Amino acid sequence: MSSKTSFAEISPSEFFYRNRDLAGFTNPARALYMAVRELVENSMDAAELVGKPPDVYVRILSESPNPDSPDPKPYRVTVIDNGPGVAPQHVPSAFGKVFYGSKYVLRQSRGMFGLGGTMAILYGQITTNKPVNIPTSPDGKRKYGF
């Protein structure tokens, strides 16, 4: 007796797009809040990892040609922190892959799965169809952008 069951695979971004409500990205306003929250929590964890009090800068700018237009409209979110940075070779995976990150090696005080930052980035890419720029400075001097 043969089975007629078929199997298929979807990408992490497709899974997230279909299930974005699981991560709290239920509407544009909530998505902006969740993105900022997740990125700030990651910044706080990173600073604590190296024994520093967190110093986090957040900037949210409208990317709309008419900033006074009603929401939903695209926003640029910038988060800068005093954490140790991410080694350049890990940036594409750390911010572009699901289930890849330091939370599986280190015990950090916020978050559980290391999905928040990646989901924020995926949501931004899905809704704006634009790339993401992630500069990092693991040595505190040189900036690496992706």
ROSE-4610 file (N, C-alpha, C; in Angstrom, 1 decimal, always signed):
// ROSE-4610
residu = [M/M/M/S/S/S/S/S/S/K/K/K/T/T/T/S/S/S/F/F/F/A/A/A/E/E/E/I/I/I/S/S/S/P/P/P/S/S/S/E/E/E/F/F/F/F/F/F/Y/Y/Y/R/R/R/N/N/N/R/R/R/D/D/D/L/L/L/A/A/A/G/G/G/F/F/F/T/T/T/N/N/N/P/P/P/A/A/A/R/R/R/A/A/A/L/L/L/Y/Y/Y/M/M/M/A/A/A/V/V/V/R/R/R/E/E/E/L/L/L/V/V/V/E/E/E/N/N/N/S/S/S/M/M/M/D/D/D/A/A/A/A/A/A/E/E/E/L/L/L/V/V/V/G/G/G/K/K/K/P/P/P/P/P/P/D/D/D/V/V/V/Y/Y/Y/V/V/V/R/R/R/I/I/I/L/L/L/S/S/S/E/E/E/S/S/S/P/P/P/N/N/N/P/P/P/D/D/D/S/S/S/P/P/P/D/D/D/P/P/P/K/K/K/P/P/P/Y/Y/Y/R/R/R/V/V/V/T/T/T/V/V/V/I/I/I/D/D/D/N/N/N/G/G/G/P/P/P/G/G/G/V/V/V/A/A/A/P/P/P/Q/Q/Q/H/H/H/V/V/V/P/P/P/S/S/S/A/A/A/F/F/F/G/G/G/K/K/K/V/V/V/F/F/F/Y/Y/Y/G/G/G/S/S/S/K/K/K/Y/Y/Y/V/V/V/L/L/L/R/R/R/Q/Q/Q/S/S/S/R/R/R/G/G/G/M/M/M/F/F/F/G/G/G/L/L/L/G/G/G/G/G/G/T/T/T/M/M/M/A/A/A/I/I/I/L/L/L/Y/Y/Y/G/G/G/Q/Q/Q/I/I/I/T/T/T/T/T/T/N/N/N/K/K/K/P/P/P/V/V/V/N/N/N/I/I/I/P/P/P/T/T/T/S/S/S/P/P/P/D/D/D/G/G/G/K/K/K/R/R/R/K/K/K/Y/Y/Y/G/G/G/F/F/F]
num = [1/1/1/2/2/2/3/3/3/4/4/4/5/5/5/6/6/6/7/7/7/8/8/8/9/9/9/10/10/10/11/11/11/12/12/12/13/13/13/14/14/14/15/15/15/16/16/16/17/17/17/18/18/18/19/19/19/20/20/20/21/21/21/22/22/22/23/23/23/24/24/24/25/25/25/26/26/26/27/27/27/28/28/28/29/29/29/30/30/30/31/31/31/32/32/32/33/33/33/34/34/34/35/35/35/36/36/36/37/37/37/38/38/38/39/39/39/40/40/40/41/41/41/42/42/42/43/43/43/44/44/44/45/45/45/46/46/46/47/47/47/48/48/48/49/49/49/50/50/50/51/51/51/52/52/52/53/53/53/54/54/54/55/55/55/56/56/56/57/57/57/58/58/58/59/59/59/60/60/60/61/61/61/62/62/62/63/63/63/64/64/64/65/65/65/66/66/66/67/67/67/68/68/68/69/69/69/70/70/70/71/71/71/72/72/72/73/73/73/74/74/74/75/75/75/76/76/76/77/77/77/78/78/78/79/79/79/80/80/80/81/81/81/82/82/82/83/83/83/84/84/84/85/85/85/86/86/86/87/87/87/88/88/88/89/89/89/90/90/90/91/91/91/92/92/92/93/93/93/94/94/94/95/95/95/96/96/96/97/97/97/98/98/98/99/99/99/100/100/100/101/101/101/102/102/102/103/103/103/104/104/104/105/105/105/106/106/106/107/107/107/108/108/108/109/109/109/110/110/110/111/111/111/112/112/112/113/113/113/114/114/114/115/115/115/116/116/116/117/117/117/118/118/118/119/119/119/120/120/120/121/121/121/122/122/122/123/123/123/124/124/124/125/125/125/126/126/126/127/127/127/128/128/128/129/129/129/130/130/130/131/131/131/132/132/132/133/133/133/134/134/134/135/135/135/136/136/136/137/137/137/138/138/138/139/139/139/140/140/140/141/141/141/142/142/142/143/143/143/144/144/144/145/145/145/146/146/146]
x = [+0.8/+0.0/+0.9/+0.7/+1.6/+0.8/+1.6/+1.0/+1.1/+0.0/-0.1/+0.2/+0.8/+1.2/+2.4/+2.4/+3.5/+4.1/+5.4/+6.1/+6.7/+6.8/+7.4/+8.1/+9.0/+9.7/+9.4/+9.3/+9.2/+10.4/+10.8/+11.9/+11.5/+12.4/+12.1/+11.3/+11.7/+11.0/+9.5/+9.3/+7.9/+7.1/+7.7/+7.1/+6.7/+7.7/+7.4/+6.3/+6.4/+5.3/+3.9/+3.8/+2.5/+2.1/+3.1/+2.8/+3.3/+3.3/+4.0/+3.2/+2.0/+1.3/+1.9/+2.5/+3.2/+4.2/+4.9/+6.0/+5.5/+4.2/+3.7/+3.6/+3.9/+3.9/+2.5/+1.5/+0.1/-0.3/+0.3/-0.1/+1.1/+1.1/+2.3/+2.7/+1.8/+2.2/+2.8/+2.2/+2.8/+4.1/+4.2/+5.5/+6.6/+6.4/+7.4/+7.8/+6.8/+7.1/+7.9/+7.5/+8.2/+9.6/+9.8/+11.2/+12.1/+11.6/+12.5/+12.7/+11.7/+11.9/+12.9/+12.8/+13.7/+15.1/+15.3/+16.7/+17.3/+16.5/+17.0/+17.3/+16.5/+16.8/+18.1/+18.3/+19.5/+20.7/+20.6/+21.6/+22.0/+20.9/+21.1/+21.9/+21.4/+22.1/+23.6/+23.8/+25.2/+26.1/+25.6/+26.4/+26.7/+25.7/+25.8/+26.8/+26.8/+27.7/+29.2/+29.5/+30.9/+31.0/+30.0/+30.1/+30.0/+29.3/+29.2/+27.7/+27.5/+26.1/+25.6/+24.5/+24.0/+23.9/+24.4/+24.3/+23.7/+22.4/+21.7/+21.0/+21.3/+20.7/+19.7/+18.5/+17.5/+17.0/+16.8/+16.3/+15.3/+14.1/+13.1/+12.7/+12.9/+12.6/+11.6/+10.7/+9.8/+10.6/+10.3/+10.9/+9.9/+8.8/+7.8/+8.2/+7.9/+8.2/+7.4/+6.3/+5.5/+5.4/+6.3/+6.3/+5.0/+4.2/+2.9/+1.8/+2.1/+1.0/+0.6/-0.6/-1.0/-0.3/-0.3/+0.3/-0.7/-0.3/+1.1/+2.0/+3.2/+4.2/+5.5/+6.5/+7.8/+8.6/+9.3/+10.2/+11.6/+12.6/+14.0/+14.2/+14.6/+15.0/+16.5/+17.1/+18.5/+18.7/+19.5/+19.9/+21.4/+22.0/+23.4/+23.7/+24.6/+24.9/+26.4/+26.7/+28.1/+28.5/+27.7/+28.1/+29.3/+29.7/+31.0/+30.9/+29.8/+29.7/+29.6/+29.3/+29.2/+30.3/+31.1/+32.1/+31.6/+32.2/+31.7/+31.2/+31.9/+31.5/+30.2/+29.8/+28.5/+27.3/+27.5/+26.4/+25.3/+25.7/+24.6/+23.7/+24.4/+23.6/+22.9/+23.6/+23.0/+21.8/+21.7/+20.6/+19.7/+20.1/+19.3/+18.8/+19.2/+18.8/+18.0/+17.0/+16.2/+16.9/+16.9/+17.6/+19.1/+19.7/+21.1/+21.4/+22.2/+22.5/+23.3/+23.6/+24.4/+23.5/+22.2/+21.4/+21.4/+21.9/+22.0/+23.3/+24.2/+25.5/+25.6/+25.1/+25.1/+23.8/+23.8/+22.5/+22.3/+21.4/+21.1/+19.8/+19.7/+18.6/+17.3/+17.3/+16.1/+15.9/+14.6/+14.3/+14.5/+14.1/+14.2/+14.8/+14.5/+14.9/+15.8/+16.1/+17.0/+16.4/+15.0/+14.3/+13.9/+13.9/+13.3/+13.9/+15.3/+16.0/+15.8/+15.9/+15.8/+14.4/+13.4/+12.0/+11.7/+12.3/+12.2/+12.7/+13.9/+14.5/+13.7/+13.3/+12.4/+11.2/+10.5/+9.3/+9.6/+10.7/+11.0/+11.3/+12.0/+12.3/+11.0/+10.1/+8.9/+8.0/+7.9/+6.9/+7.4/+8.7/+9.3/+10.0/+10.3/+11.0/+12.4/+13.0/+14.3/+15.3/+16.6/+17.6/+17.8/+18.5/+18.8/+20.3/+20.7/+22.1/+22.4/+23.4/+23.8/+25.3/+25.6/+27.1/+27.4/+28.6/+29.1/+30.5/+30.9/+32.3/+32.8/+33.2/+33.6/+34.9/+35.7/+37.0/+36.8/+35.6/+35.4/+35.9/+36.5/+37.1/+36.6/+36.7/+36.3/+34.8/+34.2/+32.7/+32.6/+31.9/+31.7/+30.2/+29.8/+28.4/+28.0/+26.7/+26.2/+24.8]
y = [-1.2/+0.0/+1.2/+2.1/+3.3/+4.5/+5.4/+6.6/+7.7/+8.5/+9.6/+10.9/+10.8/+12.0/+12.6/+13.9/+14.6/+15.5/+15.7/+16.6/+17.7/+18.8/+20.1/+20.8/+21.7/+22.6/+24.0/+24.9/+26.3/+27.0/+28.1/+28.9/+29.4/+29.8/+30.4/+31.7/+32.5/+33.7/+33.5/+32.5/+32.1/+31.7/+30.8/+30.4/+31.6/+32.5/+33.7/+34.6/+34.7/+35.6/+35.0/+33.7/+33.0/+33.0/+33.1/+33.0/+34.2/+35.4/+36.5/+36.9/+36.5/+36.8/+36.1/+34.9/+34.2/+35.0/+35.9/+36.7/+38.1/+38.4/+39.7/+40.7/+40.3/+41.2/+41.2/+41.6/+41.4/+42.6/+43.8/+44.9/+45.9/+46.9/+47.7/+48.4/+48.9/+49.6/+48.6/+47.5/+46.4/+45.9/+45.8/+45.3/+46.3/+47.6/+48.6/+48.5/+48.4/+48.2/+46.9/+45.8/+44.5/+44.6/+45.2/+45.3/+46.1/+47.2/+48.1/+47.3/+46.7/+45.9/+44.8/+44.0/+42.9/+43.4/+44.4/+44.9/+45.5/+46.2/+46.8/+45.7/+44.7/+43.6/+42.9/+42.7/+42.1/+43.0/+44.3/+45.2/+45.1/+45.1/+45.0/+43.7/+42.6/+41.3/+41.3/+42.0/+42.0/+42.8/+43.9/+44.7/+44.0/+43.3/+42.6/+41.4/+40.9/+39.7/+40.1/+41.4/+41.8/+42.6/+42.6/+43.2/+44.7/+45.3/+46.7/+47.1/+48.3/+48.7/+49.1/+48.6/+48.9/+50.4/+50.8/+52.1/+51.9/+52.2/+51.9/+53.2/+53.4/+54.5/+54.0/+54.6/+54.1/+55.4/+55.2/+56.3/+55.7/+56.3/+55.8/+57.0/+56.8/+57.8/+57.3/+58.2/+57.8/+57.8/+56.8/+56.7/+57.1/+57.6/+58.0/+59.3/+59.5/+60.7/+61.9/+61.6/+62.6/+62.1/+62.6/+62.1/+62.3/+63.3/+63.6/+62.6/+61.8/+60.9/+59.9/+59.4/+58.5/+57.2/+56.5/+55.2/+54.2/+53.0/+52.5/+53.1/+53.3/+53.8/+53.2/+53.1/+52.5/+53.4/+52.8/+53.4/+52.8/+53.6/+53.1/+53.1/+52.0/+51.8/+51.6/+52.4/+52.3/+52.1/+51.0/+50.7/+50.6/+51.4/+51.4/+51.1/+50.2/+49.8/+49.7/+49.5/+49.3/+47.9/+46.9/+45.5/+45.2/+43.9/+43.5/+43.4/+43.6/+43.5/+42.0/+41.8/+40.5/+40.3/+39.2/+39.0/+39.1/+39.8/+40.0/+38.7/+37.6/+36.3/+35.7/+36.2/+35.7/+36.6/+37.8/+38.7/+38.2/+37.7/+37.2/+36.1/+35.2/+34.1/+34.6/+35.4/+35.9/+36.7/+37.5/+38.3/+37.9/+36.8/+36.4/+35.0/+34.2/+32.8/+32.7/+31.8/+31.5/+30.4/+30.4/+29.5/+29.5/+30.6/+30.8/+32.0/+31.8/+32.9/+32.5/+33.5/+33.3/+32.8/+32.9/+32.4/+30.9/+30.2/+28.7/+28.3/+29.3/+29.0/+29.7/+30.9/+31.7/+31.7/+31.9/+32.0/+33.5/+34.1/+35.5/+35.8/+37.0/+37.3/+37.6/+37.9/+38.3/+37.4/+37.2/+36.4/+34.9/+34.1/+32.7/+31.9/+32.3/+31.5/+32.2/+33.5/+34.2/+34.5/+34.5/+34.8/+36.2/+37.0/+38.3/+39.3/+39.4/+40.3/+39.8/+38.5/+38.0/+38.2/+38.0/+38.2/+39.7/+40.6/+42.0/+42.4/+41.8/+42.0/+41.4/+40.2/+39.5/+40.3/+40.8/+41.6/+42.9/+43.5/+44.7/+44.5/+43.4/+43.0/+42.6/+41.9/+41.4/+42.6/+43.5/+44.6/+45.8/+45.9/+47.1/+46.6/+45.4/+44.8/+45.5/+45.9/+46.6/+45.8/+45.9/+45.3/+45.9/+45.2/+45.7/+45.9/+47.0/+47.3/+47.0/+46.2/+45.8/+46.1/+47.3/+47.5/+46.9/+46.4/+45.8/+46.3/+46.3/+46.8/+45.9/+44.6/+43.7/+44.2/+45.0/+45.5/+46.9/+47.4/+48.8/+49.9/+49.6/+50.6/+50.6/+49.4/+49.3/+49.0/+49.6/+49.3/+48.3/+47.2/+46.3/+46.4/+46.7/+46.8/+45.6/+45.2/+44.1/+44.5]
z = [+0.0/+0.0/+0.0/-1.0/-1.1/-0.5/+0.1/+0.6/-0.4/-0.5/-1.4/-0.7/+0.5/+1.2/+0.5/+0.3/-0.3/+0.8/+0.7/+1.6/+0.9/+1.6/+1.0/+2.1/+1.7/+2.6/+2.3/+3.3/+3.0/+3.8/+3.3/+3.9/+5.2/+6.1/+7.4/+7.2/+6.1/+5.9/+5.5/+4.7/+4.3/+5.6/+6.4/+7.6/+8.5/+8.6/+9.4/+8.8/+7.5/+6.9/+7.1/+7.0/+7.2/+8.7/+9.6/+11.0/+11.8/+11.3/+11.9/+13.2/+13.4/+14.6/+15.8/+15.6/+16.6/+17.3/+16.6/+17.2/+17.5/+17.4/+17.8/+16.7/+15.5/+14.4/+13.7/+14.5/+14.0/+13.2/+13.3/+12.6/+12.5/+11.7/+11.5/+12.8/+13.6/+14.8/+15.8/+16.0/+16.9/+16.3/+15.0/+14.5/+14.7/+14.7/+15.0/+16.4/+17.3/+18.7/+19.0/+18.4/+18.6/+18.1/+16.9/+16.3/+17.2/+17.7/+18.6/+19.9/+20.5/+21.7/+21.6/+20.5/+20.3/+20.1/+19.3/+19.1/+20.3/+21.1/+22.4/+23.4/+23.5/+24.4/+24.0/+22.7/+22.2/+22.6/+22.4/+22.8/+24.3/+25.1/+26.6/+26.9/+26.3/+26.6/+26.2/+25.0/+24.5/+25.5/+26.0/+26.9/+28.2/+28.7/+29.9/+29.8/+28.6/+28.3/+28.5/+28.3/+28.5/+29.8/+30.6/+31.9/+31.9/+30.9/+30.8/+31.1/+31.7/+31.8/+30.4/+30.0/+28.6/+28.3/+27.1/+26.6/+25.2/+25.1/+23.8/+23.3/+22.0/+21.2/+20.3/+20.2/+19.3/+18.5/+17.2/+16.4/+15.4/+15.4/+14.5/+13.6/+12.2/+11.3/+10.2/+9.8/+8.8/+7.4/+6.6/+5.3/+4.2/+4.6/+3.7/+3.0/+1.7/+1.0/+1.7/+2.3/+3.0/+4.5/+5.4/+6.8/+7.5/+7.0/+7.7/+7.2/+6.2/+5.7/+6.8/+6.8/+7.9/+7.8/+8.9/+9.0/+8.4/+7.9/+8.0/+6.9/+7.3/+6.3/+6.8/+5.9/+6.3/+7.3/+8.2/+9.1/+9.1/+9.3/+9.5/+11.0/+11.5/+12.9/+13.0/+13.8/+14.1/+15.5/+15.8/+17.2/+17.3/+18.2/+18.4/+19.8/+20.1/+21.5/+21.8/+23.0/+23.4/+23.7/+23.0/+23.2/+22.4/+22.4/+21.8/+20.3/+19.7/+18.2/+17.8/+16.6/+16.0/+15.0/+15.1/+14.1/+12.7/+11.8/+10.4/+9.7/+9.9/+9.3/+9.8/+11.0/+11.6/+11.4/+10.9/+10.7/+9.8/+8.6/+7.7/+8.4/+9.1/+9.7/+11.0/+11.8/+13.1/+12.8/+11.7/+11.5/+10.4/+9.7/+8.5/+8.6/+9.6/+9.7/+11.0/+10.9/+12.1/+12.9/+14.2/+15.1/+14.9/+14.8/+14.7/+15.6/+16.6/+17.5/+18.7/+19.5/+20.7/+21.9/+21.8/+22.9/+23.0/+22.1/+22.2/+22.8/+23.0/+23.7/+25.0/+25.1/+26.3/+27.0/+28.3/+29.0/+29.2/+28.4/+28.5/+29.3/+29.8/+30.7/+30.0/+28.8/+28.1/+26.9/+26.5/+25.4/+25.6/+24.7/+24.9/+23.7/+22.5/+21.4/+20.4/+20.6/+19.7/+18.4/+18.3/+17.1/+16.8/+17.9/+17.8/+16.8/+16.9/+15.9/+14.5/+14.3/+12.9/+12.4/+13.3/+12.8/+12.5/+13.3/+13.0/+11.6/+11.4/+10.1/+8.9/+9.1/+8.1/+7.8/+8.9/+8.7/+7.9/+8.3/+7.5/+6.1/+5.8/+4.4/+3.6/+4.3/+3.7/+3.3/+4.3/+4.1/+3.3/+3.2/+2.4/+1.1/+1.0/-0.1/-0.3/+0.8/+0.8/+1.6/+1.3/+2.1/+3.5/+4.3/+5.7/+5.7/+6.4/+6.6/+8.1/+8.4/+9.7/+9.9/+10.4/+10.7/+12.0/+12.1/+13.4/+13.6/+14.9/+15.2/+16.3/+16.0/+17.1/+17.7/+17.1/+17.7/+18.3/+18.2/+18.7/+17.9/+16.7/+15.9/+14.5/+13.8/+12.4/+12.3/+11.3/+11.1/+9.9/+10.1/+9.0/+8.7/+7.4/+7.1/+6.2/+6.4/+5.6/+5.1]
